Amino acid sequence: MRRVLGLVLLGTTCAATATFAQSGGATAGLSAAATQVKGAFTTVQTLMYAICAIMGVVGAINVYSKWSNGDPDTRKSAASWFGALIFAGLAVAVLQGVFG
């Protein structure tokens, strides 16, 4: 019984593979999708840089406000803000490398 089931699954897999290999539609569809993603990534990259800039300005104002008021956790706030900016910038760079 197991042998018959295995042969049926193998035959179905081979038939599906042959169908996809002959159609060529899957390859054309994947190529079109890749082109659309690469085309849209430029807009997304610009948006991500704008978000990073807004994060930088808001974080700098927050840190300056804490520093002016003499808050004891100013150093922690500045470190977390700076770390978030580094992470966001690296995320944009990595995504640019992937989707280029």
N, C-alpha and C positions, 0 to 999 in steps of 0.2 A: 504494500500500500504506500509506504514512504517513497519507494523507488518510483512508482507511477506519479505520485504528487510532485516529486522532484523533477521528473522529466517534463511534466506539464508546465511547471513554473519556468524551467529552462527554455522550453519551446516558446512560451509566451514572451519571455524576455528577449529572445533572439528575434522574434517577429516584430516586436515593438522597436527594437534597435534598428532593424532593417528599414522599417517604415520611416523613422526619423532621419535616417541617413539618406534616403532617397528623396524625401520631400524638399529639403533645402530651405523650407519656410522657417524652421527653427533657427537656422544660422542667420538668415536675413533679419528675423525678428530680434535676435540678440544683438546684432550689429546696430540696428536702428535704436534699440534701447540704450546701448553704450554711447552712441552719438548724442542722444538727447540728454543723458546724464552729464556728459562732458560739457555740453552747451549750456546747461542750466547751472553748472557748478560755478561759473564765473560770477553770476549774480549772487549765489549763495555765499561765495567767498567774500565779496564786497560787503554783504550784509553782516557776516561774521566779524569782519574787521571793524565795522561800525559799532557793533555790540561790544567788542573789546574796548573801543575808545570810550564808549559811554560808561562801561564798567570802571575804566581807569579814572575818569573824571569824578564819578560818584564816590569811588573808594578813596580817592585823594581828598575830597571834601570831608568825608567821614573821618579819616585819619587826622586831618588838620583840626577838625572840630574837637576831637578827643584830646589832641595834643594841647590845644588852646585852653581847654577846661581843666587840664591837669589830671586826666583819667590815668589810673595806674596800669590799665591794660592796653595802652596805646601801642606798645611794641608788638603785642600779640595781634592786634587788629591790623597793623601795617604788614606784618608777616603773612597773615592769611590773605589780605588783599593782593599783595605782590605775588604770592603763590597762585592765586586764582588767575591773575593776568598771565603769568608764565604758562599755566596749563591751557588757557584759552588760545594763546598764540601758538603753542605747540600743536594743539588740536587742529588749528587751521592749516599749519604747515604739513602735518601728516595727511590730512584730507586732500591737500593740494598734490602731494606726492602720489596718493592713491588714484585720484580722479584726474589729475594733471591736465 
